[in-house]
Amino acid sequence: MAAAYRSPAVDEAFERLDRYGTAPFPARMRALAVLGRELTAETFAGLHALLDAGNDDDRHTGLFLAVARRDVDRLVAALADPLLRSRALAAAGRLPVPDEVLAGLALDATLAVRRNTYGILRRSRRWALADRLLPEVARRFGDLDIAALLPACSPDLVARWLPRLSPPPGLLRRLARTAPLAVAEAVATGQAGDALWPRTQVVRVLARRSPEAILLLLERAPRKLIEQATTTLLARPRAVLEIVRRDRLTGLFLRSQRLPRSVERAVRRLDPAEIAELAAAFFVQPDDWMGEGRSDGIHPLLALLPPSERRRIVAASVAPTTGVYEVPTAEIGTLDPADRAELLRPILARQRREAPPTELLRLLRLMPLPDVEEELLVQAGAAGHGVRMVAWPALLDCAQWHGDPEAYVRILDRAERAWHDQEEVRTVALRRAARTPSSLLAAVPLPVLRAATVAVVQSADSTPDTVAALTCWLVRVVERAAAEGEFSRAADALTLLLQAGADDRQEGTAPLRLTAGAAVAISALVRPERGRPATVLAAGRLLGRHLPALPELDAALGALWRSAGQAVAPTGGSARSRSAAAFRSDQEPTAATAARLWLGTGPDRDGRVGVVAAEGAQPALLVCAPLVATRRTDLVDLLLDRITTPVPGHGWLPGVPTAASRRWRPAQARRWQLLLAGIADDEDAALPIRVAATERITEPSTLLRLCRSELHPVAAAALTGLGRGADPGSALPELLAAAPLAGVRGRAAMTGVRRMVTRLPESAALEVCRRVVLDERASVGSRKGAVRAVAQIPSTGVRDLLLAVWDQPNLHRDVRAATAGELLRWIGDPEVPTRLAAFLTEPAVRDVVLDARPDVVGGPARGAYADFLAAAIRHHDPAVVRPALTGYGKWLPHGTAGSAPLVALLTDPATLDDVWDDGCLLLARRVTEPPMAGAWTAVVRGLSGPTTEPGRRRLAGLVRSWSWLPPDHLDVLVDPLVQARLPRAAARCACYAAMRALAHGNADPDRWARYLGTVDERATRIVTPSWYSPEEPVPTEQALALVRWLENAGGTVAIRLAVDLVELVGAQNRWAEPWRQIVLGWRESEDPDLAEPAWLTALPPR
């Protein structure tokens, strides 16, 4: 101890520090915090100076004492120290560190320092500072740092800056927590990308965080909502109703289960008519009545209406259905049994012979049980197991809907056949039984449960899903019986549950939700501690929450982990063979599980850890080692003594986290490192254990030695570790020497280099990557990794370095593809597009360049990239043009080229047919968007000139896109087809235009007259709408007016059109009036062309 710092008070404080060093880590840190706050300013100054002159651990202790005293000056000094910076930054979020200090770190030249500082700004909610820093960060470091800093900024600033980026989904998920409205705007405008799953994750976060953001999505992009989001919406039902009315929204997805109580209360504030109007806008997913998902099988909004109103609405929705596939089962499920039967009987009577059995069973399960019980039992005994898989759940579901305990017991008795059926049938039947309503659980007979348990446990074909379904059922029975005080019944069910829990196919179950008293009473009746080891473990899993109140079970679990080592220790043979036998013991999973359950999560866990560490064999030590390493650090020496293996070649390694040794005393950390180094060097040890030991080593000198190991996996683990925390001065030469190598060494070294460069200033990081990326002798994988590392460096020299790589002769295609992907960030630079375009014929480059990641092409680069794709669609190679068309359509709104390149492609006679088809489809799909304004007319005009064979064929080919085109665009095409002497194609186009207009409520006779004139009574030109299936039903009034006009028009084609329209619209309306009367009237007509189809139309009975 230096004399300058000595004083009695300092000596006493230092002695207290030494005493605290042997305490467990949580207690030691609490004691240090108390000490730091108790010391006088003079004593603390002396102690801190003494610690600051010591080793690394002393300096960290000094920092902790300063933070405990809230000493901002010393914390600021620590922020400038590379050794203490990471912990000082973590503390800076809790102390009032001046903004100027954090601003300096946020603009540091080292990437890791900047990114860590951004995180502190976000966690400490220093929005004002982050807002002030963002423009400067953008100017110096570019889009990657903007994306990293945005989560720390205010919502208003995020809303202004987010549109400039092409954010990856990960960034949007983070921003959804702080700026949900800005993220919702990004999702609505398509900035979140086209991929469904990432976008769904973003919307899920918005649904949890902000109803306002979900309302914005409902207004701007309703089809991007998910079920969870619509449930959130209904918390504000009146705002939702206003949007639904204004935009005429329908088809919003909603879960088939009851709404949360708060949402129900909000919806009930509406009038019944408003609730009905709201319910009509939502489509409820079909009930998952066979699966294991949560579902109540009802429309949750209709369930809030009065019964009479509900009956009226459901009857109206059932009336238009023509088959079992269309029956809205979720809506019918909200009705009373009598109403359900009344609506379903006519449908079943019509479809019983025609509908597939599986679809018929979906409706039969909603009928009253007495009406369909025998029919369901017949189906449950069908020869095909596919029918039985549906019939048994349908029968059980029907009995549950019926709600009569005696009837349900009768059905469960008959269901014993299902327990002994094939595994698929058994599983779905048990899943349905596991969803027995709470009101019927008490009626489930124990013999039924016993038969199901025996069948599942003793059947060799039972799977983990089967056991899980049985376990779920038994758990619900036990918990229900215990809640009602029927401990004897609960004990009998628990005995069966233990049999299922002891099965090898059981993948674990949650503890039972019982009170302590119920657990004691049930356990006293069952006595699970007397069973075999698997039963004891199952009881531990189920009753583990109340283990302190169950001393017999607690003792049995303790005996299991204690006896594992003795039970398998051989008495003969050499020490090496005995150690090997212990290492391969079958008892290890049992002992480890018993130790984990015995330790539990109660207040006495830390005390039990000491017992296991002192007495447990290897499996138990594996369980307690993480707790010793992180909490009971006073037992680290004991753990290290137990880990040491006297027999080489049979070492083992507990799961001690790499960072845990920072909580230990220096001598313990050094001993741990020596032990890991010994295992890594042990040539007789198993290779996975040697690699795992190397991965935990943090001593740089040891890693430098191991990275030269002849074993590639060991060397790779050492190289990766060097990049994690070693000093760059000593580690970089070794990493750079190994980086050019092929195989696992080179990849690991490059991973280490990429980690290392984040801790270097920009210029040094760029120079390190330059050495690898320009090394022509380096492996392909290493050079690709170097290219990606270069792209993460926000330096002005990055573009020049990537261009230098690109210009290298004989560059490998994979390295060129990786370079191309990163060069897209500079697509607006004149030198980049020409280089990329020259290699588009290379498949690897083409795949990267023509399908850029949204997070690569952002801000101003979007327009340049869109124009690049527009130029690529005129490429001479069709293999380039086709993917370029896909990208062109996606990025079209950002470019300046507009539709001109696509028009030129479609009107060029030299365009190949496959390419032309892709371009035509793209035009048809995007024809109504602003960038495509005038494109359709230009293409039609361009193909209407010379009447060559390719021109005629492609002019007629435009008609194939009719399903995407509005009627007015089809109208433009009719006359050019006639002029090109393509009357059949012209008639088809005229008919499509007229039918699409009719589907949207426009029955303009002029369109139909033009179609009739184009056909000109030529049979080969007739196109009738009988095949047409519009998304929306054809409006009745407009269709009726059109039929009357066609009847008066006369002529064979007009009559045939009238007949087809009546058949189409009449079937859609279930032959309600006036369509029924029209058919009956035609039967009396003297025109055989009207009478014949009328007589052949099967009208349903009134």
N, C-alpha and C positions, 0 to 999 in steps of 0.2 A: 504493500500500500504506500503510495507516494506521501512523503511527509507533508506536502503542501495541503493535502486534503484531510489530515488527521485532526481529530478532536474527539473527546469522549462521546459526544452525541452521535457523530458520524460512525464511530466504532461500534456503538450500540446498535445503530440502525443496520449496519452491515452484518452484524452477528444475527440480527433478526432475519435478515434476508437469507442467511445461510441456513437458519433453522427451518424457514419456510420451504426450502428446497426439497425436503423429504416428504412434504405433504402431497396429497392427491392434487391434480392440476386444478379442479374447480376451487377447492379450499385454498390452494396456494395463491391463486389470482385474487380471490376475495381478500385474503390477508394482505397481499401486496397493495391492493387498492386502499385498504384501511390505513396501512402504514404511510402510503404516499400522502394521504390527506391529513394525517396526524403530525407529520414533521413540520418543524418551523421552516421558514424560508431559508435561513442560514444553514440549518442542518441539511435540508434538501439540496441546496446548492453544492455543498461539499460532497454529499453522497452521489449526486448526479455526475459531478466532475470525476469522482473516483470510478464510477461505472463506465463513463464515457471513455476512460483511458484503458479499460479492460478489454476482454475478448468480445466476440460477436454477441454471445448470450448476455453478457453484462450490459452491453449497449442497448440491446432490446429491452432488458429489464428497466434501464434508465428511461427509455422512451415510455414504457408502460406507466411508470410512476409519474412522469410528467403529464401524461394524458389523464391519469386519475386525479391529478391536482388541477386539471384544466389549464395547464401552462401553455398558452398559445405561442409564446415566443420560442420555447424549446421545440414545440411541434413544428413550427415554421422552419427552424434550423434543420430538423430531421428530414423535412421534405427535400432538402437539397443534398442529402446524403444517400448515395445509391444503395447502401446496405439497409437503411431504415425506411426508405421512401415508400415501399409497398404498405407496410403497417402504418406509417404516418398518414398516408393517403386514406386508409380505411378509417382512421380516427378523425381525419379532417371533416368528414361528413357529419360528425357530432359536435364539433367545436367551432366557435366563430373565427375561423381562419380568414384573414383578409382576402377580398376578391382578387386583389392584384397578384397575390401569391398563386392562387389557383389558375388565374388567367395565364401566368407565365408557364405553368406546367401544361395547360391545355394547348399552348402554342409551341411546345417543345419539339425539337427536331427528331426525337426518338418516338417511334410509333407506339410502343408499349406504354410509355409514360402518358402520351396523349390519351390513348384509349382508356387507361385506368382513371385518368382525371375526368373524362366524360362520364364514366360510371359514377364517380363521386358527385358530380354535379346533378346527375339524375336522382340518385338516392337521397341527397340532401335537399332536393327541390329548389335549387338555385336557378330558377327560371330566368330571372333578369340577367344574371351573368351569362348564362348559356345563350340567351337571345343576343346579347351584345357581342359575344365571341363568334357567332355563326358566320357572319359575312367575312370576317378575317380568316376563319378556318376554311371557308369555301375558296377564298382567293389563294391561300397558300397550299392547301392539301387536296382539294378536289372533292369529287362526289362521294368517295368511300368514307372520308372523315365527316362529310355532311350527314351521311346516313348514320354514322356512329353517334354524332352529337345531337341529332334531332330529338331522340327520346328524352333528352334533358331540357328541351326548350318548352316554351309556353304553347298552349293549343293554338293561339292566334298565329304565332310564327310558323308552327307546323303546317297550318292551313295555307300559308303563303309559299312555303318552300317545297312542300311535298309534291305539287304538280311538276316541279322542275326535274324530279328524279324518276327513275324506273325502279321502284323499291321492290326488293324481294319479299316474299310472304313473311319471313321471320321479322323483318323490320316493321311490317304492318301490324303483326300481332303485338309487338312491343308498343307501338304507337297507339294501338286501340285502347290501351289502358290509360293513356294520358291525353290523347287528342282524338276521341272516338268520332266526332263529327267530320274531321278532316279525313280520317280513314274511310268512313262511310262514303264520302264524296269520291275518294279514290276507287273504291269498289264499284260504285255506281257508274263511273265514267270508263271503267275497263282498265284502269291503271294497275289494278291488282293482278292482271293477267287472265288468261283463259283457262288455266288448269283448275279443275273443279275442287280437288281435295284441298290444296293450299288456301283457296278462296273460302272454302267452307270453314276452315280453322279460324280464319280472320273473322268471319261473320259470327262464329260461335263465341269468340271473345267479346265482340260488340254486344251480343245478346246478353251477356252476363253483366256488362258494364254500363250500357247506355241505351235506355228506351228511345231517347231522342235520335240517336244514330240509326236505330232500326226503323223508326218512322221515316227518316230521310231515305233509307233504302226502299221502303214500301212505296214512297212517292216517286223515286227516280228509277229504281231497278227492282221491281217486285219479284221477278223470276230468279233473283239471286238470293232470296231468303231461304232459310232452312226451317225445319219444324221448331227447333228450339227458339229461333228468332220470332216466329209468329206467336208463340206462347208469351214471349216478352211483350210483343205488341199489344196483346189483349189486356195488359194492365192499364192501357189508355184507350178504352174501346171507342169513345166518342171521336177522338182524333182519327182512329182507324176507319170508323164508319164514314167520316167526311171524305177521306181519300178514296175509299171504295166507291162511294156515290159519284164523286167527281170523275174518277178515271174508269168507272165501270169494271172494277177488277173482279176476277173470278179465278178459281183454281189455286188459291194459296194453300200450302200444305199445313196440316195440323195433326198433332198426334192423337191417336185413338185412346186417350185416357183422360181422366178427370183433370180439370185445371187446378192449379194451386188455389188455396182458399182466398188469398188476397185478390187474385185475378177474378175469381168467381164473384166476389163482392163487388168489384168494379163493374163487371158486365151486368150484374143484376140491377145496377142503377139505371140501365137503359129500359125503355118500354119494351114489352114483348114483340111488338112489330119491328122495333129497331134490332132486337136480338135476332129475330128471324132474318132480317135483311143482312145482318152481319154474318150469320151462319151460312147464308147462300154463297158468300164469297170464298168460303174455305172448303177445301177438299181434304177429307179425312183419309189417311192411309188405311188400307184394309187391315182388319184386326189380325194380329199375329197369334191366332188362336191355337196353332200347333207348335209354335216356337217357345223359346224361353225368355223372350223380351217382355218388357212391361207393357201391358195393354189391357184396357178395360172393355174394349170392343164396342165403344159408343162414340157418337159425335158429341164432344163435350159442350158445344154451344147449344145444340138442340136440347140437351138434357136440362138446361136451365129454363126452358119454356114451360108454360102450363100444359098438362096432358092433352087437352083438346086441340090447342094450337099446334103442338108437336105432331099429333095424329094427322092434322090437315096437311102440314108441310111434307111429312114423309110420304103420305099417300100421293101427293102431287109429284114427288120425285120418283116414286115407284111406277106410276102410270105409264110413262113413255118406254119403260124397259121392255125389250123383246126377248131376252134370254137370261139365263142364270148368271152369265158373266157380268151383266150390267146392274145387278141388284145391289143397292147401297146398303150393305149389311150393317155398317156403323150407324147409319141413320135409323134403320129398323131396330137396332139394339136399344135405342132409347125408349121404345114403346112398351106398353104393358103386354103381357103374354097374349091376351085375347086379340089385341090389335095386331100384334105380329102375325098371329095365325091367320087373321082375316086377310091381310095383305099378301101373305106368302102362298096361301092355298091355290089361288088361280095360277100363279106362276109355276108351282110344282105340278099342277094338273096338266099344264101345257108341255112342260119340259121333262117330265119324269122319264119318258122313254128316249128322248133325244139327247139330253145333256149327259156329259161324262159323269161317272159316279162320284169322282172327287169334287167336282163343282156342285153337284146335287147335295152332297153331304155338307157343304158350306152353308146351304140354306136350311137343311133339315135340322141342324143343331140349334136353330133359333125357334123352332116350332115347340109347342107344348110336348113334354116328354110322353104322356100317355098316347098321343097321336102318332108318334114316330118311333117309339121304343123298339118295337119288333122289327121294323124296317132297318133301323140302325144296327140291331144285333145281327140281322142277316148279312148286312154289308161287312160287319166286323168279322164274320166267318168266311168272307170271300176267299177264293183260291189265290188271288194275286195279292202279294204282300204290300204292293203299292196302294191298293184300296184299303187294306187293313190299317196301314199307316195313317190314313185319314179318318177311317171309320171310328177307331177307338177314341182318339181325341174328340171327335164330333159327339160321340155318345156321352163321354164324360162331361163335355162342355154343355150339352143339352141338359143333363141332370143338374149341373151347377146353375144354369139359367132357371131351371124349374124351382130350385130352392127348397124342395121337400126333403128333410133328413132321411126319412124312411126310404123314399125312392132312391136317394143317392147311395144309401147303404146297399140297396139291392143291386144297383148298377156296379158298385165296387166289387161286390161278390162275384158278379158275372165277369168282371175284368181280370180275374185270375188267369184267364186264357191269354190275356195280353202280356202279363208278366213272364209267361213261359214261351212267348212267341219269339220270332227273330229279333235280333238286337235292335234293328231300326224301329220296329213296331214297339218294342218294350220301352225304348227311350222316349219316343214321342208321347206314349201313353202316360209314362211317369211324369213327364214335364207338365202335361195337362193336369194330372192329379196333384202335382205340387202346387198348382195355382188354385186349389180348392178355396172358395171364399171363407173368410173367418167365421161366418155364421154356421158353416157346415163342418168345420174342423173337429169340433167336439163329437160329431156323430161318426167320424171315421172309426170303424172297429179295429181293435188291436190285431185280431187274426188276419185282417186284410193287410195291415202293415207288416205283420210277420211273414206272410206269404210273399209279399213283394220283396222283402229283404232277403229271404232265403233264395228266391229266384235270381235276384241280381248278384248276390255274393257267390252263389254256387255255379252260375253260368259262366263258362269259359269265354263266351263271346261278348260279355259285358265290357263296355268301354268306360273310360273316365267320365264321359258325358252321361252315361247311364247311372253310374254311381253318384254323380253330382245331382242328378234329378231326384234320385231316391233320398239323398241326404237333405236336399232342400225341403222335401215333403216332411221328413221326420223332424227336422229342426222346427218347422212351423207347428207341428203337433206338440212337441215338447214345450215350446214357449207358450202356446195357448193353454195347455193344461196347467202349467206352472202359474200362469197369470190368474187362472180361475181357482187355484188352490187344490187342484186334483193331483197331488204329488204322487200317488200310487200309479195313476195313468201316465204321468210324466216319466216316472222311473221305468215303467215297462217300455215306453217309447225310446227312452234314452238307452236302454239295453240294446235295442235294435239299431239305434244310431251308432253305438260303439262298434257293433259288428260291421256296419258300412264304413265307419271311420278307420277301422283296422285293416280294411281291404287294401291290397297293394296298389289298386287302381285309383284310390282316393288321392286327389291332388290338393287336399287341404280344404279346410272350412273355417269360417269365422267363429269366434267364441259365441256361446249361447247368451242371449240377452235375458239373464235371470237376476233376481235379487240375491243377495248373499244368503238370506234365510232359505229361499227356495233351493239354492244350490246345495246347501248343507242337508236339507231334508231329503232331496232327491238322491244325493250321493250316499246318504246313510242307507237307503233302500237298495241301491245298485251295488255298492262296494266295488267300484271299478279297479281299485288298487290291487285287488286279488286276481285280476285277469293276467293274461299273457302280456309280454312287453308291448305288442302292437295295440292292445286294448288300453293299457296305461297311457300310452302316448296319445291315443285318440281322446281319452278322458282329459288329458292335460290340455289339448287344443280346445276342447269344448268348454271346460270349466276353469281355464287358466286365470280368468279375471278374479276368481275367488279362491285362489290357491292358498292364501294365508288362513282362510277359514276351513280348509280341508287338510288337516295335518296328515292323515293317512295317505292321501294322494300325493301330497308334497313329499312325504318320505319315500314313497314308491318311485317317484321320478328321480329323487336323489340317489336311490339305490341303483337305478338303471345306469346313470352316467358314471357312478363310482365303480360298478362291477364290470364295465365294458373291457377295461384293460386286463383285469384278472381273468375274465372269462375266455379270452383268446390267447393269453400268453402261453406259448408252448414250453414244456418242461425239458425237452431234449433238443439235441442239435447244438450248433455253434451259436455264438452271440449274433453273428451276421444273419443266420437263418431265422433266429427268434425275432430280430428286428424286422426282417422282411415280412414275416408272418403277421406281426402286429400292424405293419403298414398296410397290408392287404385285407385287413379284417372286415368281415361282413357285418360286424357289430358297430362299425363306425357311424353309419347313418342313425342307428337307434340311439347311441350314446350322445351324438351331437344334438339330435332333436330333443332328447330328454334334458340335456344341459340347457338348451335354449328355453325350454318351457319352465324349467326349475328356476332359472334366473329371473324370468318374468319382466315386468315393467314397474313393479311396486317400489315403495320407498326403501325397502331393504335390499334392492338389487345390488348396490355397490358392496354391501357386506357379503352377499352371496358370491360375487365375483372373486373375492379373496379366497373363499372356500374352494371354488372350482380351480382357481389358479394353483392352489397348493396341493389339491388331492386328485384332480382330474387327469385322465389319460389324454393321449393326443387328440381324439375327437372332441372332448370337452374343452380342451385348451384352444382348439380352433374357434370355438364359439365365444369364449371369454376374452380372447386376445384383443379384438378391437376395443372392447370396453376398458381393458387394462391400459391399452396404449393411449386412449383419449381421456379417460376419467380417473381410473385408479392407478395413476402414474407412480404411486408409491410401491406398486407391485411389479414394476418393470424389471427390476433385477431378478425377482423370482421367476418371471416369465422367461427371461433370457436364459436363466439356469435350466428351465424345463425344456426350452427349445433345443439347446445344445445336444447333439446326437453323438454318442461315443462310437457308433459304428459307421464308417464311411460308406457312402453309396445309398443310404436310406434316410437322407435328411428330409425334413418337411418344413413348410413355411406357413405360419399363420397369416391371416388376412389383416396385417397391420397397415393402415393407410400410410402412404409415403410421407405426407406432411405431419403425421402424428409425432414423429421424433422431435419436432420443434418444441413440443411440450415437455420433453424430458430434460434431465440434467445432462450437461455436456459429456460426462463420462459414460452415461447410459447410451447416448446417441453414438459415441465412438465405438462402444462395444457392439451395438446393433450393426453398424457399418462393417465392422470386422467379421461379424457372424455372417452377414450377407456375402461379403467377399469370399469367405471360406466356402460357402455353399456354391457360389458361382464358379469357384476354381476346382471344386471336387469332381474329378473326372469319372468317378463311379456313380455320381448322383444322376437322377433322371433329368433329361434335357429340359422338360417343361419347368421343373423346379429351379434349375440353374438360370433359365431365362427370367422366371418370376423374381428370383433374388436380384438379378442384375437390374431389372426394371425399378427396384426399390432403392438402389444405391444412389446416393447423392454426393458422395465424396469424389471430387474431380480427379484426383490422382488415381483412384481405383478405376474409375470409368476410362481414363486415358489408357490404362494398362489393359483393361478388358476389351477395348475396341480393337485391339490387335489379335484377339483370340482366333484360333483356327475354326472354331465353331461359329458359323455365320449367324445363327439366331442370337447367340450371346453377344457377339460383336455388334449386331444390329441394335439390340436393346441398349448397349453401352453408348453407341453413337447417338441414339435418340435422347438418352439421358444427358449427354453432353450439351445438347442444344437447349435443354430445359432450364439449366441454371448455372452452368459452368462459366468461368471468366472467359470472355471472347479472346483475350490475348493468348491463352494456352489452348483453348478448345478449337478455335477456328482453323488453325493449320491442319489438325487431325481430321476435322470434318471435310475440309476442302480436298485433302488428299484422298479421302474415301468416296467423295461425291461422284467422281467420274466413273466409278466402278459399276458394272452391271449387277443385277440381282439384289438380294435383300440388303446387302451392305450399302450399296449406292443409294437405294431408296431411303434407308434409315438415315444415312448421312445427310441426304438432301432435306429430309424432315427436320433434322437438327439444324441445318443451315437456315431453313425458313423460320424456325423458332428464334434462332439467334439474331437474324436481321431485324426483328421487331424491337430488339434492345440496343440497336446501333443507330447513330445519326444517319440521316438520309444519304449523305454522300458516301459514307463508309458502307452502308448496306448495299447501295447500288454497285460499288466496286466489288464487293464480295460476290454478288450474283453475276457480275460481268465475267468473272473468272470461270464460272461453270457454264454459263449459257453460251459463251463463244468458244468453248473448248470442243473442237470437232472430235476429239478422242473420247469424250464423255459418253456414257450410255444414253439411250433415247429417254428412258424414264427420268434420269437425273436432269437432263436438259429441259424436259417438259416441266418438272418441278421447279427448276430455276426460272423458267418463263413465268410461271404463276407467282413465284415469289417476287419477281421484278414488278409485276403488275400491281402488287400491293404497296409499292413504294411511291409516295406522292412527290415525285421529283420531275423536274422538266427534262431530265435526261432519259427518262424511261422510254419515251417514244423513239428517240434516236437509237437507243440500244436495241429495242425490238425490231426496228427497221434494219439495223445491222445484222441481226440474226436472220431476218427474212432474206436478205440479199446474199447470204452465204451460198456458194454453189453446192449442189448435191445435198441439200438439206433434207433430212429424213421427213417423210410425209407426216408422221405424228407430231414431230416438233413444229413443223410448219403449221399444222392445224391448231396446235396450242397457241402458237404465236398469232395466228389469224384471229382467234377468239379474243385475245387481249387487245390486238390492234383495232378492233371495232370501237373501242373507246374514243379513238381519234379518227373516226370515219369521216368527219368533216374536214380533215386535213387533205389538201389536194394530192399529196403523195400516197396516201393510204388506199383510196378506192382503186387506183390504177393497178397497184400491186395485187390487191385481192382479186380483182376481176381477171387478172392474167392466169390465176390458178384455180378458177372455179371448176374447171374440168377434172380436178383432182377430187375424188369422192370425200376424203377426210376433210379437206378444206371446205368443200361445198356444204357438207352437213353442218359445220360450225358457223359458216358465214351467213348462210341463207336462213338460219333459224337461231338468231341471236338470243341470248338470255336477256330478259328485261332489265336486270340489274347492271348489265354491261352497257347497253345503249340507252342513255338517259339524257335529259335536258336538251341542249341544242343539237346533240348528235342524232336525235330521233328523226328530224327532217332530212338530214343528210343520208341516214340509213334508208329511209323510205325512198328517197330518190335513187339510191344505189340499187335497191331491189327493182325499182321501175325500169332502170336501165338493163338489169339482168334478165328481164322477161323477153328481151329482144336478142338474147344470146343465140349463137348458132347451134348450140348443143341442146337437144330437148331434155336431157338429163339435168341440165341446169335450169331450164325454163320452168319445168313443172314445180319443183320446190320453190323457185322464185315467185311464182304466181301465188302460192300459199302465203308466203311472207308479205308479198305486195298487198294482198287483201287485208292482212292484219295491220300493217303499218300505214295504209293508205291515208288516213286522216292527218298524219303528221307531215306528209310530203308536199312538195310544190308541183310535182309533175301531173297530178290529177289523173284523169282517165285516159289521157291521150296515148300513153304507151299500150294500154290494153286495147283501145280502139284500133291502133295500128296493127297489133298482133292479130286481132280477129278479122281484119279486112285484108290481110296479106295473103295472097293465094299460095305462097310458099310455106305457110304454117302447116305443120304436120297435124293430122287428124286428132291424135291423142292430146296434143297441146291445145288445139282449138277447142276441144270438148271441155278441158279444164278451164280455159279462159271464159268460155260461154257460161259455164256454171257459176263462176265467180261473178261475172257481170250480172247474171240474173239474181243472185243472192244479195248483191249490194246495190242494185239499180236505183233504189229510192234514197240512198244516202247522198248528202250534198256533193262530195267529191266526184260522184258519178253522174252529176246532172248533165243531160244531153248525150250521154255515152250511148244509150240504147238507140236513139234516133240516128246517131252518127254511124253506128254499126249497120243498122238496117239500110241506111242510104249507101254505105260503102259496098254492101253486098248486093245492092239492087241494080248496079250498073251493067257491066258486060254479063250477058247470059251464058256464061261458060258452065261446064259441068260441075267443077268444084264450087263455083259461086251459087248455083242453084241448090246443090246439096247442102251447103252450109246455111243458105237462107231458110231452107226447110228445117234444118237442124235447130234453128232458134226456137221453133215451136216446142221442142222437147223440154224447154225450161219453163213451160207454162205455169207449173205449180208455184213458182217463186215470183211470178210477174203480176203486177196490178192489171186490171182490165184495160186501162187506157194505153199501156205499153203494148198489149197484145193487139189493140186496135190499129196501132201504127204499122203492124206487120202484115195485115190482111191484104191491103191493096198491092204492095210490092210482090206478094206471093201470086196474086192474080196476074199481074203484069209479066211475071216470070213464067207464066203458063204452068203453074203448080196449083191447080184448083183444089185438089184433094187436101193438100197441106193448108191452103187458104180456108177451106171449110172447117178443118179441124181447129185452126187458130180462132176463127170467128165463134165457133161453139164454145171453146175454152173461155174466151173473153166474156161471152154472154153468161155462162154458168158461174164464173167467178164474180161477176157483177151481181147476179141474182143471190148468191150466197151472202153478199154484203148488203142485201136489201134493195138492189136496183134492178127492176124488171123492165128496163127500157125496151119497148118493142122494136126500136130501130136496130138494135144489135141483133135481135132474133130475125128481123126481116132481112138484114144483110146476110145472116147465116143461110136462111132459106134461099136467098138469091144466089149465093155462092154454090150451094148444092145443086140447084137447078134440076131437081127431081132426078138426079143421077144416083143410082143406088150405091155406087162405089165411093161416093163422097159423103155418105151419111155418117155422122158421129152423134150418138145419142148420149144423154146424161145418165143412163141407167147405171154406169160404172162409177159415177161420181160420188165421193164420200167427203163432203165438206167438213171442216173442223167445227163449224157451228151449224145447227139445223137451219135448213132453208126457211126463211120467213114465210109463214102461212099465207098472209094476205097478198104479198107480191106473187107468190107461186100460183095462187088461185086466179089472180087477174091474168097471169100469163097463160094459164091453161085455157081460160075463156077466149083470149085473143087468138091462140093457136087453133081452137075449134072453129072460130070464125074465118081464120085465114084460109082453111081448106088445103087440100093437097096431101099426098101420101106422107111426105116428110113432116109436115106440120102435125098431122094426126099421130105419127109415131112419136114425135117429141112430146105431145100432150100426154100420151099413154105413159111414156117413161117418167115424166115429171110426176104424174099422179102416183105411180108405183113408188117412186123415191120418197116423196114428201108424205104420202099416206102411211108408209111403213114407219117413217120417223115419228109420226103422230099417233101410232097404234090404231090407225084407221078410225080416228074420231071424225066427227062431222066437220066440214062438208065432204071430206074425201070418201067416206063410205057411201054417201048419197050419190056422188059422181059415178062411182063404179056401178052401183045398182042401176043408175039411169043409162049408162052405156050398155048394160046387158040388154036393154030393150031397143037399142039403136038398130037401124036398118043397115048401117055401115058395118060390114063384117070386120074391118080393121079395128073398129072400136069394140064391137061385141065380143070377139074372140078373147082378147087379153082380159076383158072385164070378167068373163065367165071363168077364166083360168086363174084369177086372183083369189086366193084363199082368205076370205074375210073372217076374222074371229067372231065368235058368238057375242051377242050383246050382253 
